[in-house]
């Protein structure tokens, strides 16, 4: 006997209110994209592309903060990374 779909998703954590990993860039607001994976026989199944989100220690308004930022924002210099005073 199969479980109801909602129960299966709840066990996997899909229906939980809190997400352990932020899937959205805090700077450019980039999120997931949805489309179709197309097979050789032209069968279309749903596919989700997630952005490459990294946790970065950055300086915002002179205060050190941890941000969830996509790699494009890190590479383009939209994030001012925090420098430790102890390293100097």
Secondary structure, DSSP 8 states (H G I E B T S, - for coil): ----HHHHHHHHTTT-SS-SS--S-TTT----EEEEEE-TT--EEEEEE---EEEEEEEETTEEEEEEEEHHHHHHT-S-B---STT-
